[in-house]
Amino acid sequence: MLVLPIMGILERRIRERQRRVEEILEGAKRIFSTKGFTNTTMNDIADSSELSRRTVYLYFNSKEQVSLAITAAALKELSQIFGRIAKEEGTAFERLGHIIEAYQDMMAEDQAKFQFFVSFTENARSVPKDCEEFVSCEQSLLTIEHIIANLLQQGLAEGSLQFSEDPKYLAALLTFMVHSLAAASISYKGIFSNFDDTFITSLFTGSLQIIKQYVQPKQRQEP
């Protein structure tokens, strides 16, 4: 007789927790964008979220953990997008191209979110490796590598891709290269005068095209 009321209470508590976390993360994104990560405090995050400092600390122990939670959400979204693309029609090479385009779109449409994505390695050092946010980031990165490795294997089998490395190794290498390229591009912005949004986008696009050419079979010329 008490099962339904208890379940109702638990569900409300879960929804309340999710709502609070979303409020904190949205507030954090706003203040990080305004003041920068280094100059932001937990008090700033609380003020931006319109919550008390005590409430924020109920869910997060540090601004690094908050930032990592934003990264975890972005990585999860990206892995879900990649998963949907991997199931589309077309050759593995075409789907790999669509994945690269999706990565570019995230960078172009929401640079604030993208900055949290590429800052994963920095903030991950400041939190316990068994915390929920770190585990979520790690799982999403492994999922992305698995999706790319499967596409590489499919492309090799069907002939739309050509490479000599192990697909799992190449997937990890490509993921690392793209992530490092994005992180470097964002880091250089504001330091060198020529690194504006247009130049960064062109560098990123050109580099991804080189990656695509590396795994694309060479076209045979007709005699």
N, C-alpha and C positions, 0 to 999 in steps of 0.2 A: 504493500500500500504506500510505502514511503519512497519507492524507487523513482516515480515520475517527478515529485517535487524536488528531490535531491538532484536528479539529472537536470532539471530546469535551472536550479541554482548554479550548478557547475557550468552549464552552457552560458549563462549570463556572465559569470565571472571570466570565462574564457574570452567572450566578446568584449567585455570591459577591458581586459588586459590588452587585447589586440588594438582596441581603439586608443588606449593610452600610449602604447608603443608607437602607433602611427602618428599621433600628435607630436610625440617627442622627436621622431625622425624627421617629420616635416619641418618642425621648428629648428632642428639642428641644421638641416640643409639650408634654410634661409640664413641663419646666422653665420654658418661656415662660409657661405658665398659672400656675405657682407664683410666680415672681419677676418676671414682666413682661419685655417685650422689652428695655427700656432697661437693666435691672439684670442681664441675663443675659450671660455671657461664653462664649467657645468652650470654656473649661475646664469650665464648668457643663454645657454640652451634652455634652461627652465623659463627664463623671461620670454624668449622667443616662442616657446611652446604654450605660454600662458598657464604654466603649472608651477607648483611649489618646487623648490630645490629638493625637498624631502621626497616628493613624489617621483621625480626623475631618478633619484638614487634607489628607489625601490626596484627599478627595472634595469638600470645601468650603473656600473661602478666607476666609469671614466668616460671622457670624451672619445678616447680611442675605441672603446667598446661601442659607443654610439655610432662612430664613423664606420666601424666594421659591420654593424648591423645594416647600415645603408648600402655598403658594398655587397653584403650577403643578398639583399633584396635585388640589387642590380644584376648580380651574377646568376641568381635563380631565374630572373626574367630572361636573361640572355640565353641560358641553357634551354629554357622552354621554347624560345624562338628557334634556336638551332635544331631542337628536336622535331619541331613541326616542319621545318625546311627539309630535314633529312628524309621525311616521309613523302615528300612531293614527287611528282612525275619528273622525268628527265634523267640525264646521265649524272653520274657522281661528280664529274667535273662541273656541270652546270649548277648542281646543288651546292657544291663547294663555293662557287662564285656567288650564289645567293647568300650564303652564310657570311662571306666577306662583305657583301653589300649591307647586310643587316648590322654588322659590326660598325661599318662606316656611318650608317644611319643613326645609330645610338650616339656616336661621337658628335655628329652634326646637329642632332635635334635636342640633346640634353647634355651639354658639356659638364654641367655641375654633377650630374649623376655619373657621367663617365669618369670624372676625376676621382670620385670615390672608388670606382671600379679598379682603376689602375694604381690607386694608393694602398691596395690590399697588403702588399708585402711590408710597407712601412708600419701600418697600424697593427698588423698581426703580431709583431714582435712584442707589443705592450700588453697583450692579453693572454690568459691561460689557454693552452692549446686544446683543452677540453671544453671551453665555453661554447655555448650554442651558436654564436655568430661565427666563430672560427670554423667549427665543424661544418656549418652550412656552406661557407665559402669553399672549403676544401672539397666537399661533395659536389658542388656545382662545377668546379674546375675539372674534377675527374670525369664528370658527366660530359662536359664539353670535349675533353680529350677523347673520350670513348666514342662520341658521335663522329668526330673528325676521323678517328682511326677506322671506324666502320665504313665511312665514305671512301677513304683512301683504298681500303681493301676491295670494296665494290668496284671502284674505278679501275683498279689494277686488273680485276677479273674481266671486266667488260671491255677494257682497252681504251677508256677515255682518259686514264691517267697513266703516267709512266715514271717510275722511280725505283731505286735499288734498295732503299732502307727498309727496315721493319716498320710496318704501318703504325704500330703503337709508339715507337720511338719518334717517327716523323711527325705524328700528331702532337706529341709533347713538345717537340722542337718548334713546330709552327706556332703552337699556342704561346710558347715562351717568346718567340721572335715578335709576334704581333703585340703581345702585352708590353714587352720592353720598348718597342717602337712607340707605342701610344704614350707610355709613361715618360719617355725622353722628350717627345714632342710637347707634352703639357709642361714639363719641367723647364724647358727652354723658353716657353712663352713668357714674355715680360722681362726676360733677361737680355735677349738679343732683339734688336729693333726690327729685324726682318722676319721674326717669327710671329706673324700675325695669324689670325684664323685661316685666311685664304692660303697662306704658305704652308701651314701645318697640314691642312686638308690635302693640298697637292702632294706633299711629301708622303703622307700616309697612303693616299691613293696609289701613287707611283710604286711604293714599296710593296703594297699588296698585289699589284699587277705583276711585279717581279716574282713574287711567291707563286702566283698562279701559273706563270710561264715555266717555272721550275718543274712543276708536276704535270704539265701538259705535254702530250706526245708531240714529237717533232713532225711537222707536216712534210710528207714526201713530195718532192718535186717531180712532175711528169717529165719523162724524157723527151 
